[in-house]
Amino acid sequence: MDHEIPMDRELLERLPLPLAQLYRRAHHAKTSLARHLAASHLWEASLKLLASVAVVEYAALGRNVATLEDKLRSLVRPAL
């Protein structure tokens, strides 16, 4: 790649380890497809982390909304 984008070291140090590893994998990928797939995995993992934080924050509020509680119960099932 002629126009190499420098790795953001400050961001890399602040990210949780799994996200930092995915960021490095995306940055160092040799092909466009590998770069795309690694970036997609990074996005998916980031979204799941954000969702888990949102659920924990909601639970900490102590409010009970029946319709939302039913939807959150379905998240308990593990998925690959």
HUDA-V69100 format. One record per pair of residues at least 4 apart in sequence whose C-alpha atoms are under 8 Angstrom apart, sorted by the first residue. I is the first residue (numbers start at 0). J is the second residue. If there is no record, write none. Layout:
# HUDA-V69100
i	j
I	J
I	J
This chain:
# HUDA-V69100
i	j
6	26
7	11
8	12
9	13
10	14
11	19
11	22
12	19
14	18
14	19
15	19
16	20
17	21
18	22
18	41
18	44
18	45
19	23
20	24
21	25
21	37
21	38
21	40
21	41
22	26
22	37
22	38
22	41
23	27
24	28
24	34
24	37
25	33
25	34
25	35
25	36
25	37
25	38
25	41
26	34
27	34
28	33
28	34
28	37
29	33
29	34
30	34
31	35
32	36
33	37
34	38
35	39
36	40
37	41
38	42
39	43
40	44
41	45
42	46
43	47
44	48
45	49
46	50
47	51
48	52
49	53
50	54
51	55
52	56
53	57
54	58
54	71
55	59
56	60
57	61
57	62
58	62
63	68
64	68
65	69
66	70
67	71
68	72
69	73
70	74
71	75
